[in-house]
Structure formats: structure tokens, C-alpha cells
Amino acid sequence: MSTYVMFLRGINVGGVRVPMPRLCEVLTEAGAREVTTWLATGNVRLAFDGPADDLKTLAERVLSDEFGYEAYVLVRDADELANIVDAWPFTPDDAHHRYVVLGGAPAYDDAQAAIDANPSDEHVLAAGDDLYWRTLKGATTTSPVAKVLARPRWKSTTTTRNLNTLEKMLA
């Protein structure tokens, strides 16, 4: 069995209610083992006997069936997530939040253009499939990059996680 981390997109907002205990049960019934969640935002670590693509397909199907919504999940091997966390490219400080936008690399050009057009104290860097994003505390939903990521084009295919949460998932 391989250890994976899985991130559910758009749950427990907009009427899509997914209780974490039931989420663990559904994934276990579908064949996952050692299922653990963090927060109520769809952060999951589990063991699964198969490739990540199979886990993604299975999870989206069983979650859609159980919770009645069109599930979209992003799956990473636990080692891949560790590499993402370890590669954080910006100097951490108390004034900024550190985020990884999973699946967000394609949004880099739009995000950087927004920063260039509206200079702010935030930075982005694309790496692999993902986007590193550093923004001032208090500006997470109002900054130029936040506005880009909220566009339907990106909102449906990405999910943003605080680096602190990702670190806890690996501990």
C-alpha cells in the first residue's frame, strides 16, 4: 500500500456538507486504510493499494454518490507532498501567510499579471503542477492573486492549502 494525501475541492461551503467522520467511513468502505482528516476542509491522508489516478477516480465516484455533489479531488503521493513543503521558495515571516495552490501552476501567468498590474506585497512561483503563494495576512481573499484564483477558470480545478496544514499532515 502507498500513502497518499487527498484534497477535496469545494466541500463544507455552498451547501456541500461532508462530515469528516463519514468521509473516513466512505473512503474506508471503498478500500482505503488508515484514513485521517485535518480540519473540515477535505484534507485527507490515507493508504491505498493502487496508483494515484485510480484513487482519484474511485474517490470522486464514491464521494459524488454518497454526498450528492460533483466531487473533485487532487491526489498527491505523501513523498511528493513532502517535497512540495520542503521546497517552499519564500522566506517565512509573521506578516505573511504561506499557501500552496494545488493544481495552480497554470494560473501563474494570470496571478503574476495581477501582481504586476496592482503592486502588492505578495509573490507567486509555479513549481510542477502547483503554485506557491505568499500573501499578507488579512489579504487572503482580497489580494490581486486571490481575485485571480476565485475566477471560475481556476476555482473549479485548484484548491488552496496553508503550508502549516500541509506540514501537519506530514507529521
N, C-alpha and C positions, 0 to 999 in steps of 0.2 A: 504494500500500500504506500502511496505517496501522500505527503502532507501538502495541502493547498490552502490558500486563503481566497475567499469569495466575497465580492462586494455587490450587494443588491442595490439597484438603481431605483430611486423614487418611492421608497416604502415609508409608511407611517407619516405621510403627508398627502394632502389632496384626496383624502378618503380611502387610501390604500392602507389598510391596517394589517400588519403582520406581527403578531405576538412572538417574541423571541423563543419562549418555551415550545410553542407549536412549530415554529420554524425548525428547531432542533429535531423534534419528533419526525417531521415530514422528511427531512434530509436523511435521518437515520433509517426510516422505513424504506427509503429509496436506495439504500446501500452504503451510505457514508458511515463513518465511525468517528468517535472522539470529536463530536460536533460541539463547538464552543462559540458563543457570540459575545460581542462587545457593544455596549450602548444599544439603542433601539433603532439603529440606522442601517442595519443589514451588513455588519462586519462579522464574517464567519471564518473560523479555522476548522478544518476537518481532514480526515484521512479518507482516501478514495482509491479503489483498485481500478485504475484506468487513466487514460490521458486527460489533460485539462479540457480539451474540446468536448470529450464525452461527458465530463462533469457539467460543463456549461449547458449543453443540450438537455441533459437529464434534469438539472436544477430548474432551468427555465420552464420545462414542461410540468414538473410536479408542483412548482410554486404557482404557475398560472392556473392549474387545475384546482389546487387547494384553496388559494386565496382570491381567485376570481379577477385577476388582472393580467395584463400582458407583461410578464416578468422579463427583465433584462438584467443579466449578471455579468460581472467581469471576474475572471478567474486568473490567479497567478500561483505558480509554484511557490512554496514558502521560501525556498532559497532565492528565487527571483525577487520576492518582496524584500528579503534581507539586503540584497544588492541595491534595490531602489532606495531603501532607507539609508544605507551606508554611503551612497553616492550623493547625498544632499549637497548641492553645489554652493549654497549661500551661507554666509556667516550668521549663526543664530544670535538673536538678541531679544531683550524683553519687550521691545516696541513692535515686533512683527509676529504674525502667525506664519507657520510653515505648512504648506499644503502640497499634496501630490494629486494632480488631476489624472486619474486613471483613464486611459484611453484618450487623453487630451493632447497628445503630440500634434495631431492635425490642426488643432486650434492655435498653434504657436504664432503663425503669421498674423492672424486676426488679433490675438492678445498683444503682441508686440506693437502692432499698428495702433491699437488703442492707447497703449502707454506713450508711444511717440506723439500722438495727437493730443493727449491730455496728460502731460508730465505729472507723474506721481511717484511716491516712494514705494514702488512695487517692481518686482522683477520676475521674469519667466525664463525657463530654459526647457527645451524639448530634449527628451532622452528616451530612446526606444519608442514604445507606444505611448509614453506618458509625458506629463508636463509638470515640472516643478514650478511652484508659485509662492512667492514671498510677498506678503501684503501687510500694511499697517493694521494693528489691532483696532477694531471699530470700523474697518472699511471692507470687511469680508463680503458684504452684499451690495456695496455701493461703489466700489472702485472701478476703474475702466476695465480691468480684466474680469471682474465679477459680472459686469454687464455683458461682456462678450460670452462668457460661459453660460449665461442664462438664456441666450438665444436658442430657439428651437433646434437649430442646426447642431449645436453641441450638447444641449441639455439632455437629449434623448440617447446619446452614445457615450457619455462620460459620467464619472462620479468623482467627487472631490472628497478627500480624506485628510484630516490633520495628521501631520507626521507623528505627533505624540500618540495618537491612536494606533498607527501602524507599528510603532515601537512596542506598544503594549501587547499587540497581537503576536509579536515575535518572542516575547519574554517567556 
